[in-house]
Amino acid sequence: MELRNLTVLGHEIRAAVRPGTEPGPPLLLCNGIGASLDLLQPFVDALDPRIGVVRFDVPGVGGSPNPRLPYNFALLTLGVGRMMTALGFDRYDVLGISWGGGLAQQIAFQQPRRCRRLVLVSTATGSLMVPAPPSVLRKMVTPQRYRDADYAVQVAAELYGGQMRDRPDDVRRLMHAHSRVGSRRGYLLQLLAGAGWSSLPALPLIRQPTLILAGADDPIIPLVNARIMARLLPDARLHVYDDGHLGLVTSADTLAPLVADFVRDDLGQD
């Protein structure tokens, strides 16, 4: 893995690149709110090494300094495109989890010639969605779970469901052992970037083949949201896995092969 610091649209961005062992478009990973690129390491480790991987920290998160001005998904998508060009990639597959799933949908819509395939994990359509319970939403609006490991363990079962219900202390290792904490301002700007945004009207216009991965026990993103996206996207398949919101890392050994098969399917013909 190679760590890079790039300047994109005037912002310094921390990125990580794992080259693939075979030719083909890399998989660009868009992370959840407040999460640094390090959080997805278990998924990257489990992913077929033939597939290249690009991860990055959005401004104000992890190793990327705070932006000078607020941004929205459209502007961030423009920056992602510039970043991928600087890294030498013209086409790529995109995987987005949670908040990053909104960004991934925006990339697919805004960059149809560059985004080849789309993977949406534990995500929904933004402001127009079936929301989580109020008790969950209240805990999501602050970055406390990233800054306080004991608090993260305390709320893990209620927030993340799945394996976290039986092993909440695992969240200490997943979210605190190696992940880098961003600023409170960075977290707030991420919240603002998604405020009022919705992909719902644009879903029928997203033509890329899409794999939707949804946890059967995800308190943050109720399963019905994945079913709505699967019905509205023209070329989508839905896989429901027996885990929660963090299934991409807690069930990486199961989900990574599904993602690899999907992005490599008909690779020579796409």
N, C-alpha and C positions, 0 to 999 in steps of 0.2 A: 504494500500500500504506500502510495506517495501522497504526502500532505502538501497542499499548494495554498498560497495566499495570492489572490487576484484582486485587482481593482476593477469593479464593474459599475458603470453608471455613477462613478464617483464614490462608491462604497467598497470597503475592503471586505472580501469574502474568503472565509476559510473553506477549502474543499479537500476531499480525499478521493484519490483515483486508484482503483484496483484493476490493472490491465487484465483482459481476458486472455486465455491461452489459445483461443481460436479467433479468426476474424468475425466481425459482426457488430451490430450497434450495441453500445453499452446500455446498462440499465441505470437510469437516473432515479435516485431515491429522494423523495420529498417528505420530510419528517413532520411529526406532530407538534403542536404548539408548545413552546418552551423547551423542546428536546434538542440536544446537540446531535451531530452526526454519529457520535460514539454509541448512542443508545441502540443503533441498529446493527452493531457488530455481530451479535449472535446470528442474525439473518444472513449477513454477508459471509460469515464463516461457513454457513450451511449451504450457500448457493453454489451451484455448478461452477467450477473454476473457469470453464470455457467462456463464461459471460463476464464481460467487464462491468465494473460498478463505479458510479460517480455519486458521492454524497457531498452535501454542503451545509453550512450553518447560515441561516437567513440573518440579515443584519440585526444585531442586538442579542443574538443567541449563541451559546457555545463560544467558539473562538472568533466570531465575527463582531467587530465593534458596533456600537450603536449607530444607526443612520442619522444623518443630520435632519432629515425631513421624514414625515410619515409616507407610507407607500400603500398601494393596494395590490390585489392579485394581478391585474393587468400589467402594472409597472414591474412587479416582481417577475412575471413571466418574460417580459422583455429583457430583464437582467439575466435571467436563467439562460435565455438564448445566447446572449453575449458571452456568458461564462462558458457555455458548451463550445462555442466557436473558438474561444481562447484556448480551451483544452484540446482542440483539434477534432471535435466531433460534429458532423453535419446532421446526422440522423441518430435517433436514440429512442429507446423504450422508456416509459415513465411509470414509476410506482409511487403512489402517494398514500400515506397512512394518516387517518384522522384529519387534522387541519391541513396537512400536506396533501390529502386527497382532494381538497378543494383546489389547491394550487395545481395539482396534476390535471384536473378537469379543465382548468383555465388554459394550461399549456396545450392540451389536446385540441381545444377549440381555437386557440389563437395561433398555434403553430402546426397546422394540419400536415404540412409537407415535411416537417422535421420529426414530429412525434409519430412513431411507427405503430406502437402498441401501447396499451394503457392497462395498468393494474391498480385497482382501487381497494384499499384495505381499511376496514373499520372506519368508514367515512360516509358522508351523506351529501346533500345538495345545498348546504349553507343555511341561510336564514329561513328558507321555505323547506322545512323538514319536520319530521315527527321528533319533538325534542326529548331530551333526557328529563327525568324527574327534577323538580326544583332543588331538592337537597343535593343532587349531583352537580347541577349547574352552579350552585353557590360555591362549591369547592373548586370548580374549574376556572373561575374568573380571577384567581390569584395564583402566583407561582410558588406558593408555600411548599407544595409537595416536592418541588425540585430543590428547595433551599433547606428543608428540614427532613432528614431521613426518618426520624421517629414519627413525624406527622404523616409522611408518605406511607409508612407501614400501617398506621392507625386507620387511614382512609382507603387502603388498597382494595379491600374486598368490595366496598360500596362503589368505588369509582370504576374499577377495572373488571370485576367479575372473573369468571373462568377460573384458572388455576390460582389466581390471587385469593380466592375465597378460602382455600385450604392452606396456602403457603404465602401469606401476606408479607412475611419477612424477606421473600425473594426480591421484592421491589427495592430493597436497600442495595442489593447487588446490581440489579438491572439499571437503576436510575441514579445511583450515587457513587458506586465504586469507581467508575471510569468516566462517566459523563461530565461535561463541563457546564456549569451553570451560567446562564446569561443574566442580563440586568433586568430589573423590574420594568424599566422603560421599554426594553426590547420585547418583553412579554406583552405589555400594554399595546405596543404598536402592532404586534401580531393579531391581537384581539381586534384592533381597529381595522386592520387590513381585510378581515372577513366580515366586518359589520355591514349588514345590508346586502351582502353579496349572495347570489344564488345561481346555481347552474341549471335549475329546473327548466327554464324556457329553452336553454341551449342544448339539452341532452339529445334531442332527436337529430341535431346537426353534428354531433360527434360521431364520425364514421369509423374511427379506428377500432379494430378488434379489442375488446375489453374483457378482462377477467375481474370479477368482483369477489372479494374474500370478506366474509362477515362472520363474526362470532355469534354463536347461539346464545351466549350469556354476556352481552356487552351493555352495561348500564349507560354508558356515555352516548352510544349510537344504537338506538333500538333497531332490531333486525328488519323491521318493516321498511326502513329507509333503503336498505340494500335491494329489497324486492321491488321497490318503486324504481330505482335506477335501472335494474335489470330489464324492466318492462319498457322503459323509455329510451334506452340506448339502442340504436339499430343493430349492433353486432356485439352482444354481451352474453357472457355466461356467468352464472352465480354459483359459488361454492360456499356452503355454510360449514364452518368447522366448530368442533366441540371445545371452545375456549372463550376467552373474553376479549377486551379491547386491546390488550397487549399480545394477542396471539401470534403476531408476526415474529416476536422474539421468544415468547414462552413456548410456542409450538413451531419453532423455526425448522426443526428436522422434518416436520410434516409438510409445512407450507412452502418452504424453499423449493423442493422438487416440483411442486405444482406450478410455481412461478417460472421455473426454468423450462419446463415442458411447454408452457404457454408462449414464452418469448422466443423459444427456438423452433416452434412449430412452423413448418414451411419457410424457414429462414431464407433459404436460397431462392424462394419464389416471391417474397415480399418486396 
